Amino acid sequence: PVIVDHRTYYIQPVRVGDWLELWQRMALPYQMKYLGGFIGMFTCDVGDLNQVLHMWAYTDQGARERQRDEMNRDPGWTEFRAAVKESGLIDRQDTKILKPVAFSPLQEVPKPEITIGKPACVVDHRTYTCHGGALGDFLELWERMALPYQLKYLGGMVGMFTCDVGDLNQVVHLWKYADQGDRERRRNAMYEDPGWLDYVGALKESGFLAKMETKILKPVPFSPLK
């Protein structure tokens, strides 16, 4: 079992680079020491700009609480928090707890190694909000009619999750591509498949969805997923 702490930080305009430098220097060593299940860290390239999004996996919410409490007691982490407050870099912070669906590739806490290097991918981060009571039916339709074509044409599913704490009735899914051109080519090929069009028609008829959002993310150089 695994849960994912999905965190979005909104940084002051044109200061994302300053924030990442501070984070890598003062925060990352303590996060890797105490939290460990680092999935990835990204900046938003298309969508709401000046965002830093990061994801951390835990065995359960009790483990998350214990590990974060231990980190919060470390004097080095206290120094980082004081430096953040003094810097004025963060506008606001959001977090939600996600649970993987049964067919999500990510089902266990990863044990990443941090390597510094140029990212070789982009991530399509998609959030679908269902009408109340429709989440289970939507996931059944998705697994039966959409997933086979997504795996055939898109391939790079990072994970698919439902929101357990935060904005409810949401499905968050992430797909990895070599670049935005690769994403466009793959999605265009999928749109030409009659099976995918059958799914789109069934989804439209169902009325399950209230809202669909997407953003294109770029991994930071020290992100495990890159």
N, C-alpha and C positions, 0 to 999 in steps of 0.2 A: 504493500500500500504506500501511497505517496500523496502529499498535498503540495501545492505550489503557491508560494507567496509572490504575487504579481504586483510590482511596485512601480508607480509612475511619478517622477519628480519633474516639476515644471520650473525651469531655470530662467533667470533674468535674461532678456534678449542679448544676443551676441556674447554670452558668457558661459556657454556650454563647455568650451575648451578649458576655461579656468576651473569649472566644477570638476571635470574629469581628472585634471591634474591633481587637484586637492584630494579627490576620492582615491585615486590610485596610490598616492603617496601616503595618506594618513588613515584611510578606512579599509582598503582592500586587504592588507595583511591581517587585520583582526577579524574581518568577515570570513576569510579563508580559514583562519585558526578555529573559530567557534561555530560557524554556520556550515561551511563545507559544500553543501549541495548546490553549487553555483551552476545555473543553466546557461545564462547569458546576460549581457548588458548591451543596450542598443541606444542609438540616437534616432530621432524621427527625421527621415529625409523627405517624405511626402505625407502630409496630414497636419496635425497641430505641431508646429515647430517649437524648438527650444525645450523638448522633452528628453528625459533620460529614462528608459524603461529597463528594469532588471528583474530577473526571476530566480528564486531560490527554492529548492525542493527540500522537504522534510518528511520523515516517516509519518508524522501525524501532528495535530495542532499542539499537543502536549510537548512534543519534542521541540517544536518551533519556539514555544514559550520558554522552555528551559534553556535552550541554546542562546536565545537572544538575551535572556536575563543574565546569563554568565558573561556574555560579551559586554553588556551594559555596565558590569561591575569592574571591567578592566580600565585602569587609569589611562591607557593609551586611547581607548575608545572615547573616554570622557574628553580628552584633549581634542580629538577630531570633532566632536559635537560642539565644543566651544569655538573652534576655528570656523565651523559652518555658520554658527550664529553671528560671529564677528564679520564674516565675509558678505553676508546679505545676498548670497547667490540664489537661494531657493525662494521661489514665489509660493508654491504649495506642494503638498505631497498627497498621493492617493495610494491605497493598497486594497487588494482583494485576495481572498483565498480561493484557489481553484482546485478542482478534483478532476483527474483524467477520466475520460469516458473509456468504455471497455476496449475500444479499438484504437486508442491512442498509443503511439510508439513509446512515449515516456510513461513508464509505470513504476520505476524505482528511482531512488535518490542517486544521482550521478556522482562519480568521484573524479572531478575534472582536474586537469593539470593546466596551470596558467602558462601560456606561451605568448610572448609579445610579438605581434606580427600584423601585417596588412590583412584585413578581412577579405575573404574570397567569396562572399555571398551577400545577398540582401534577403530580408525576411518580410513576407506579406503577413501582417498581423490583422486578423479579422475578428470582429465582435458582432455576433448576431443576438438580438434580443427578441425573445418569444413573448407572445401574449400569455397572461397567467393561465397555468394549467396545460399549456401546449408543449412544454419542453420535451417530455418523454415521447410524444407522438412525432415531434420534429426530428429527434435523434433516430427514431426507428425508420422514418422515411429517408433520412440522410444516409444511414448505414446501408439500407436496402437499395436505394436508387442513385445516390450521388457518389458514395465512396468508391465503388469500383472504377468509375471514370476518372475521379480525382487521382487515384493511385496509378491508373494507366497513363494519364497525360501529365500530371503535375509531379508526382513521385516523391518530392522531398517534404513529406509531412514531419514537422518537428513535434507537434503534439496537439491534442484537442481536449478541451476541458469544459466543465460546467462551473459556474460560480457558486460557491458554497457560503461565502461571507462577502458581502458587498452588494453590488447590483445583481439581484436575483433574476432568474429566467434568462440568463445569458449563456451563450456558447462562445468560447474564445478558441480560435485555432490559428496555428502558425505554419507557414509553408516556406521552405528554403529554395532559393533560386540562385543561379550563378550571377545574374544581374537583372535589371529591369527589362532588358530586351528578351532575355530567356523567359522571364515570367510572361511577357506579352505573347510570345510565340506559343508557349505551352497552353496558355489559357485560350488562345484563338483556336488551336487545334481541338481542344475539348469542346468548345462551343459549336463546332461543326459536326460533332457526333450526334446522330439521332437519339441515342440513349440518353445523352445529357439533356437534350431538349425535352425529352419525356419527363425527366426529373424536374426541370424548370416549370413545365406546365403543371405537374402535380403539386409543386410547392406553391405556385400562384393560386391554384384552386383551393389549397388547404387553408390559407389565411393564417398559418401558424406564426408568421414573423411580424413583429411590430417595427423593427429597425435593423438596418445593416450598416456597419461601419468598417472601414479598412484604412490602414496606414502602412507605409513602406519604411522599414527599419534598417539601419546599418549597424552591424556589430562594432563595438569599440575595439581597439587593438588588443586589449587584455581580456576580451570575452572568450569563454571556452567555446561557445558556438560561434564560429566565424568561417 
